[in-house]
Amino acid sequence: MDDDLAATYHGAPVDEAAAGALAAQGLELRRVANARPEADAWLRAVRRGFLDPEPTEERIAASAAANGYRRMIGVFDPGGPMPEIPVGTFASWVTELTVPGGRTVPMAAISAVTVAPTHQGRGIARAMMEGELRVAVSLGVPVAGLTVSESTIYGRYGFAPAVAATTWKIDTKRARWAGPDVPGRVDYVSRDVARGILPRLHEEIRWHRPGEIPIPGSHWDRFTEQNPDADKPGRVRAVQYSDPAGRVRGVVLYSVTENEDDFTKSELVVSQLVAADSHAYAALWRHLIELPLIGTVTASELSADEPLLWMLSDQRAARITLTDHHYVRVLDVATALEGRRYDIPGAAVFEVTDPLGHSRGRWLLEADAQGRGRVRSDGGPDAQGIPVVRLGIAELSAAYLGSVSLSTLAAAGRVETTDAAGAAALLRHRAAPQLSFWY
Ligand SMILES: CC(C)(COP(=O)(O)OP(=O)(O)OC[C@H]1O[C@@H](n2cnc3c(N)ncnc32)[C@H](O)[C@@H]1OP(=O)(O)O)[C@@H](O)C(=O)NCCC(=O)NCCS
């Protein structure tokens, strides 16, 4: 992690153009301190924006401390009856996005984008987004990312779904385990113990999985119900897998809702399953599928290519829904493309349009036999014989992690290319990307 970049980004002033546009409406854009009481008012605004109830005093107290890693900005309306509560909120932090080849690039992760219903439709969200993206670009952050409440909000800024997620609903009575019988043991552990192990395990796996970012500590607190105002503490169970050498290689967190009409068909919901190797993956899924008194296992934020499907003797026992999940926006084409690795050598020219201008241009990508990419911003002197792809930055962002192929986007009419198969082969990656949480 580039701690200097993260710290500089956290402390950077707000974008002047965005502040100016909002000032023309009598509104004030400013940074919000990660300390009470400013952070409290900001949190109240976020909860209101997401239609949540007023936060409890306990949540407010815990929140200011837990949110220190986030750069928070607010838009304030001095003319309103509660001028201390912002009418617009936006949080972001520089983190690491795993990209193909076991590498990472710095990414501005964005969350808590809200505008009070009384102030919507006035360009407040646009001003905040465009301003914060300019701050990221000015500091050399090559990529931005977010998870979304509605999939239609962010395409206009160049974001695209670059990591799909699947939600699984498994009829466990029908599924029957057909996966391997692995050595090692499976045991219940306390939520405290799981809280201690899970971040380490996730840190271990995220390097191999394009689309992941480090999971902030406050999210682990929530998953393991360690936050002081957990809604129904005690519902979550934790189970770990240890290999024959006694090393813990996986943990699953789940909760169960009893089916009072039929006690043999209770419903289990997985909140996190982190498996550092294939034995841990098989052992934990087998544990879930074979649990007595459970009729349905539901899990979400899984990848589009789970080995689990091939561990069920009846694949139709699993109903799998595919959704858009991690939205990515390339801000700096050269740094982003050079940051990942390529499965095969080759070259392609990308003629990129960008609604915000940051990535516009003609870029030549050349990947060598070691999988390293070099990008020339002049597009190369002569691209003869090299696939040329004309596309928007959203489409390049969609294909960046290998989630969708350029030939699929060409077939969908989203890109134009002289050689769809050639261009697609270059950006393809062997592993399906995944992001195992929302932020
Ligand atoms: C989504 C939200 C932040 C938009 O705020 P806003 O200040 O009203 O948005 P703006 O006025 O700046 O509009 C910017 C653009 O987004 C569009 N837009 C606004 N809300 C939208 C929505 N819900 N879905 C799709 N597009 C939307 C506008 O039409 C406008 O388009 P244009 O500039 O291309 O013409 C606001 O409606 C909100 O807080 N919603 C509830 C919380 C939420 O869902 N936040 C998103 C979390 S991922």
The ligand as an SDF file (V2000), in Angstrom:
LIG
                    3D

 48 50  0  0  0  0  0  0  0  0999 V2000
  -28.1700    9.2860   -6.3440 C   0  0  0  0  0  0  0  0  0  0  0  0
  -28.0520   10.6850   -5.7270 C   0  0  0  0  0  0  0  0  0  0  0  0
  -26.7520   10.7580   -4.9330 C   0  0  0  0  0  0  0  0  0  0  0  0
  -28.0600   11.7290   -6.8500 C   0  0  0  0  0  0  0  0  0  0  0  0
  -27.8910   13.0070   -6.2740 O   0  0  0  0  0  0  0  0  0  0  0  0
  -28.3340   14.3620   -7.0460 P   0  0  0  0  0  0  0  0  0  0  0  0
  -27.6130   15.5090   -6.4240 O   0  0  0  0  0  0  0  0  0  0  0  0
  -29.7950   14.4490   -7.1120 O   0  0  0  0  0  0  0  0  0  0  0  0
  -27.7480   14.1030   -8.5100 O   0  0  0  0  0  0  0  0  0  0  0  0
  -27.4090   15.2540   -9.5840 P   0  0  0  0  0  0  0  0  0  0  0  0
  -28.4600   16.2920   -9.5300 O   0  0  0  0  0  0  0  0  0  0  0  0
  -26.0150   15.7060   -9.4090 O   0  0  0  0  0  0  0  0  0  0  0  0
  -27.5370   14.4410  -10.9030 O   0  0  0  0  0  0  0  0  0  0  0  0
  -26.4170   14.0180  -11.6440 C   0  0  0  0  0  0  0  0  0  0  0  0
  -26.8860   13.0810  -12.7130 C   0  0  0  0  0  0  0  0  0  0  0  0
  -27.3240   11.8490  -12.1180 O   0  0  0  0  0  0  0  0  0  0  0  0
  -28.6330   11.5410  -12.5500 C   0  0  0  0  0  0  0  0  0  0  0  0
  -29.2940   10.8700  -11.4400 N   0  0  0  0  0  0  0  0  0  0  0  0
  -29.6130   11.3830  -10.2560 C   0  0  0  0  0  0  0  0  0  0  0  0
  -30.1820   10.4570   -9.4760 N   0  0  0  0  0  0  0  0  0  0  0  0
  -30.2010    9.3180  -10.1860 C   0  0  0  0  0  0  0  0  0  0  0  0
  -30.6650    7.9940   -9.9250 C   0  0  0  0  0  0  0  0  0  0  0  0
  -31.2210    7.6640   -8.7610 N   0  0  0  0  0  0  0  0  0  0  0  0
  -30.5230    7.0690  -10.8960 N   0  0  0  0  0  0  0  0  0  0  0  0
  -29.9620    7.3840  -12.0780 C   0  0  0  0  0  0  0  0  0  0  0  0
  -29.5000    8.6230  -12.3800 N   0  0  0  0  0  0  0  0  0  0  0  0
  -29.6200    9.5590  -11.4400 C   0  0  0  0  0  0  0  0  0  0  0  0
  -29.2550   12.8570  -12.9080 C   0  0  0  0  0  0  0  0  0  0  0  0
  -30.2960   12.6810  -13.8300 O   0  0  0  0  0  0  0  0  0  0  0  0
  -28.0770   13.6020  -13.4960 C   0  0  0  0  0  0  0  0  0  0  0  0
  -27.8680   13.1830  -14.8270 O   0  0  0  0  0  0  0  0  0  0  0  0
  -27.1350   14.1300  -15.9130 P   0  0  0  0  0  0  0  0  0  0  0  0
  -26.2100   15.0440  -15.1670 O   0  0  0  0  0  0  0  0  0  0  0  0
  -26.4250   13.1580  -16.7790 O   0  0  0  0  0  0  0  0  0  0  0  0
  -28.2490   14.8550  -16.5750 O   0  0  0  0  0  0  0  0  0  0  0  0
  -29.2430   10.9620   -4.7970 C   0  0  0  0  0  0  0  0  0  0  0  0
  -30.4330   10.7230   -5.5070 O   0  0  0  0  0  0  0  0  0  0  0  0
  -29.3010   10.0970   -3.5430 C   0  0  0  0  0  0  0  0  0  0  0  0
  -28.7460   10.4870   -2.5120 O   0  0  0  0  0  0  0  0  0  0  0  0
  -29.9750    8.9300   -3.5850 N   0  0  0  0  0  0  0  0  0  0  0  0
  -30.1370    8.0730   -2.4090 C   0  0  0  0  0  0  0  0  0  0  0  0
  -28.8080    7.4770   -1.9210 C   0  0  0  0  0  0  0  0  0  0  0  0
  -28.0990    6.6990   -3.0110 C   0  0  0  0  0  0  0  0  0  0  0  0
  -28.6840    5.8400   -3.6300 O   0  0  0  0  0  0  0  0  0  0  0  0
  -26.8270    7.0170   -3.2210 N   0  0  0  0  0  0  0  0  0  0  0  0
  -26.0160    6.3280   -4.1820 C   0  0  0  0  0  0  0  0  0  0  0  0
  -25.2010    5.3560   -3.4170 C   0  0  0  0  0  0  0  0  0  0  0  0
  -24.3050    4.2910   -4.4560 S   0  0  0  0  0  0  0  0  0  0  0  0
  1  2  1  0
  2  3  1  0
  2  4  1  0
  2 36  1  0
  4  5  1  0
  5  6  1  0
  6  7  2  0
  6  8  1  0
  6  9  1  0
  9 10  1  0
 10 11  2  0
 10 12  1  0
 10 13  1  0
 13 14  1  0
 14 15  1  0
 15 16  1  0
 15 30  1  0
 16 17  1  0
 17 18  1  0
 17 28  1  0
 18 19  1  0
 18 27  1  0
 19 20  2  0
 20 21  1  0
 21 22  1  0
 21 27  2  0
 22 23  1  0
 22 24  2  0
 24 25  1  0
 25 26  2  0
 26 27  1  0
 28 29  1  0
 28 30  1  0
 30 31  1  0
 31 32  1  0
 32 33  2  0
 32 34  1  0
 32 35  1  0
 36 37  1  0
 36 38  1  0
 38 39  2  0
 38 40  1  0
 40 41  1  0
 41 42  1  0
 42 43  1  0
 43 44  2  0
 43 45  1  0
 45 46  1  0
 46 47  1  0
 47 48  1  0
M  END
$$$$
